Amino acid sequence: MAAARSPGERELRGQEGGMNQRAMSLRMPEPMATQLAAIARTVGVPISEFVRQAIENHMALTLAEEGFKERMKQRMDEDREVLKDFGFED
């Protein structure tokens, strides 16, 4: 059974205040899909929950990387400039 998540973890997963979810498709090599299914069954969770947890963990590690937030802010600032060039922002 999955451990209880902190409010920050629930917010990261988009579960704070409700269950807003988006369906997505994921393609992977057949051997990886077979291994994923076997591991999820062994852990006792649906494949979708196993994948959500793996993505959540990877996102948390990425957000904690040194310099990541600065790189993300820089990218968003650059995108904002492009929007201004196209006249979408003042």
C-alpha positions, 0 to 999 in steps of 0.5 A: 500500500502506498504511503500517505503523501504530504500536501506538497507531494499531493500538489506535485501530483495535482491532487490537492483539492480534488482529482483533476487528472489527464489521460496520457499515452505512453509508448515503450519497448515490449520488453520494458512493458512486460517488466513494468507489468511484472514489477507492478503486479509484484508491488501490488499496484496498478501499472498506472499507479506505478508509473505515476509514482515513478514520474513523481519521484523523477520530477521531485529529483529533477526539481531538487537538482542544483540549478534546475529552478534557475534554468527553468526560470530562464527558459520561461523568461525566454518563452515570455520574450517570444510571446511578446515578439508575437504580440501575445503579451505587453 
